[in-house]
Each structure stands twice: as structure tokens, then as C-alpha cells.
């Protein structure tokens, strides 16, 4: 599996800025609930976090979904942030157009610290996959 070449520059920019750029641990399976955890080595427990999933950065049109976000408690050394899509939401995601069984998608996470301004904190990518039958 490889990252969609159209996304490589955006992912490289996220990595260079220290803002992630990594693949989410789990692929999104169309029609199933999806979640992934991002562990931040800081106390973000009191902050407002929003996240979105999309097919292209900065096109303003093809945003697939806003992600549900759950910000965990600060452990003393990290905060876990869980991003999630419901099975109903994943069922409506873009179908595979080239027959390889994968659709590359990007996600980003915006942070608004308590008393601060919103900023792009993290970007990453994953795949949407499907099933070969009606299971």
C-alpha cells in the first residue's frame, strides 16, 4: 500500500512542520465504525479539538466528513485524542475508482487552546477499504 502521490507534498509539509504526517493505524472499512487514537505528549485535555477527513487538501469542496473527537484526560505525560466515524458515515465515503481496493484520504486536527487561537495542529492519512462480499 502506498500513499496517493497527489497527497505526498501535503504529508511531507506536515512532517517537516512537526505536525504528524503519519498514516493512521487503522484503515477505514466502508460501512464499519472507524476510530484511531492520536497520542499527544502534552496536556490538551481542556482544549477544543476539531477534525475533518477529506480527499484533497485545500480544495474546499470534497471534504468527506467532520470526525467525532473525544479528548481524553491528561495522564501526566500525554493526552489521547480519539477520532471516529460512524458506520453510517463510512458507508457513504468515496468508492474505489481504480480497482485496487483502496482510496487514500487525508485527515487534519485543529486545536484551540483554552484562551488561544485555533490552528492546524496535526495532519495524517489513511485508506478507505471495502469488502469483497456482503458480509
Secondary structure, 3 states (H helix, E strand, C coil): CCCCHHHHHHHHHHHHCCCEEEECCCCEECCCCEEEEEEECCCCCCCEEEEEEECCCCCCCCEEEEEEEEEEEECCCCEEEEEEECHHHHHCCCCCCCCCCEEEEEEEEEEECCCCCEEEEEEEEEEEECCCCCC
